[in-house]
Amino acid sequence: MFCSVSFAGETACKKIAEISGGPENNFRPPLEAVVIGNGRLYFYSAPNVQCQMKGVFVVKGDALTLYQTFEGWAEVMYIAKGGDDFMGWVKEDRVKVRGQYGNNP
C-alpha cells in the first residue's frame, strides 16, 4: 500500500501510522535488534520523513525491540538506561535483527 502525504502534521502522521500497522507486518513474538551504522538514528511517529520526533534518537549498538516493518521502516521500542521507553519508527536499513528473544546464543 502506498500513501502520499503532501503536508506535514500530526493528523497526517497519525493516518500514516494507522495504515502501516496491519497485522501482516507484525512480528509475533517481537524480535531483538540492534542499531547499526554511524550517527543518530531518529525516531518518527509514523513511517514518513515528515513525522520526525524531536530529540528522540538511538545510536550504533543500542538494543531495540522490533515489532513490525513497513516499506523500508521498522517500528521499534527502545528502553533507556533510566528505564524510560520510547516507541516509534526508524529507518529499517539501520536495524540489524538478532532473532527472537530467548533464541540467541
Secondary structure, DSSP 8 states (H G I E B T S, - for coil): -----SS-SHHHHHHHHHHH--GGGEEEEEEEEEE-SSS-EEEESSSSGGGEEEEEEE-TT-EEEEEEEETTEEEEEEE-TTS-EEEEEEEGGGEEEEEETT---
